[in-house]
Amino acid sequence: MNADTPQVVINPPEDQGQRRVRVDGADLGRARDLRDILEFLRRAGLDPDDIDPHDDTLFTWNGGGPDWSQP
């Protein structure tokens, strides 16, 4: 992993189906779906158009991958 590449950790779904999103240890919030995650990353200074949710050098998905959706 490149030192300039942020570490994005997506935690398992909580009771309400939302997933906590962290970038480099900073808590960005709870996401209901992939759109929320991309919005959090945009706010953190990343370009959503350049993000591949399947990129395992950027993302660590715990409890399911990018194809998850809230029940």
C-alpha positions as CSV (number, residue, x, y, z in Angstrom):
1,M,0.0,0.0,0.0
2,N,1.3,3.4,-0.9
3,A,1.9,5.7,2.1
4,D,-0.4,8.3,0.4
5,T,-3.2,5.9,0.1
6,P,-5.8,6.3,2.9
7,Q,-7.0,3.3,4.8
8,V,-10.8,3.0,4.5
9,V,-12.4,0.5,7.0
10,I,-16.0,-0.4,6.6
11,N,-17.3,-2.1,9.7
12,P,-19.9,-4.9,9.8
13,P,-23.6,-3.8,9.7
14,E,-25.0,-2.7,13.1
15,D,-28.5,-3.5,14.4
16,Q,-30.1,-0.9,12.1
17,G,-28.1,-2.2,9.0
18,Q,-25.8,0.8,8.9
19,R,-22.1,0.4,8.7
20,R,-19.5,2.6,10.5
21,V,-17.0,4.1,8.1
22,R,-13.5,5.1,9.1
23,V,-10.6,6.7,7.1
24,D,-7.2,6.6,8.6
25,G,-8.8,5.9,12.0
26,A,-11.2,8.9,11.8
27,D,-14.8,8.1,12.2
28,L,-16.8,9.5,9.2
29,G,-20.2,8.2,10.2
30,R,-22.6,5.4,9.5
31,A,-23.5,4.5,5.9
32,R,-26.7,3.0,4.7
33,D,-25.3,2.1,1.3
34,L,-22.4,2.6,-1.0
35,R,-23.6,6.1,-2.0
36,D,-23.2,7.2,1.6
37,I,-19.7,5.7,1.7
38,L,-18.7,7.6,-1.5
39,E,-20.1,10.8,-0.1
40,F,-18.1,10.4,3.2
41,L,-15.0,9.8,1.1
42,R,-15.7,12.9,-1.0
43,R,-16.0,15.0,2.2
44,A,-12.7,13.5,3.3
45,G,-11.1,14.9,0.1
46,L,-11.2,11.9,-2.2
47,D,-12.7,12.0,-5.7
48,P,-15.5,9.4,-5.8
49,D,-15.0,9.1,-9.6
50,D,-11.6,7.7,-8.9
51,I,-12.7,5.2,-6.3
52,D,-13.2,1.5,-7.0
53,P,-15.1,0.0,-4.0
54,H,-13.5,-3.4,-4.9
55,D,-10.0,-2.0,-4.5
56,D,-8.5,-4.0,-1.6
57,T,-5.5,-1.6,-1.4
58,L,-7.9,1.1,-0.3
59,F,-10.8,-0.7,1.4
60,T,-11.0,-3.2,4.2
61,W,-14.6,-4.5,4.2
62,N,-15.6,-6.3,7.5
63,G,-18.8,-8.3,7.5
64,G,-19.5,-8.1,3.7
65,G,-18.2,-6.3,0.7
66,P,-19.2,-3.4,-1.5
67,D,-22.3,-5.1,-2.9
68,W,-24.0,-4.9,0.6
69,S,-27.2,-3.0,1.0
70,Q,-29.3,-2.1,4.1
71,P,-32.1,-4.6,4.9
